Amino acid sequence: MPSSDCVMLAAGGSKRTEEWKMTLPFGESTVVRRSVENALQGCGRVILVTGYRAGELEALFSGNERVMTVRNPGWQRGMFSSIKTGAEAVETRRFFIALGDMPLVGPSVYETLLEYEHSDIVIPKFEGKKGHPVLLSSRVLKSIRREPDSSTLRDILALFPTLAVPVKDPGILEDIDTDRDYYKLKEDTRAD
């Protein structure tokens, strides 16, 4: 079984969509469930960071021993506060940061990034554009844990060498920010 944790961010309130995007239908699943299922095929465990409507996500994944939900009480402070919350639960030498609103990221992306064992930061790239998930080392984890909530992941990543790895999966670029994004991805043949 793969040994890397995956910190998956699902704490936001979906301000740019009519409905909360995490539990919207996606194929025969939901947006967040599909994102988690794909991550679990390449990671040992998903640490799902919740905030807005946290109880719903905790109930959705209760009973799944490979999904740990951690609640970010300060989720309104922004994404880095959720990254820090998830980082506190990481137990592996390397870990991913992934987004709960990216249900088309295939399991092969996780497997490909894990092949690059000696890099502090490994980012997937499709047709020249960088995406998610991002694989980070224990050195990066220590920096994340030390930084204040007002920092950004970009600030941290600037401190370490980064390796961008080409992948054949456009899903690394496809997140759901708006209703239009949701309907476009839902119609994608890979959503079934």
Beta strands, then each sheet from edge to edge (+ up, - down):
strand 1: 5-9
strand 2: 25-26
strand 3: 29-30
strand 4: 45-50
strand 5: 67-71
strand 6: 95-99
strand 7: 121-126
strand 8: 129-130
strand 9: 134-136
strand 10: 162-166
sheet 1: 5+ 4+ 1+ 6+ 9- 7+ 8-
sheet 2: 5+ 4+ 1+ 6+ 9- 7+ 10+
sheet 3: 2+ 3-
end
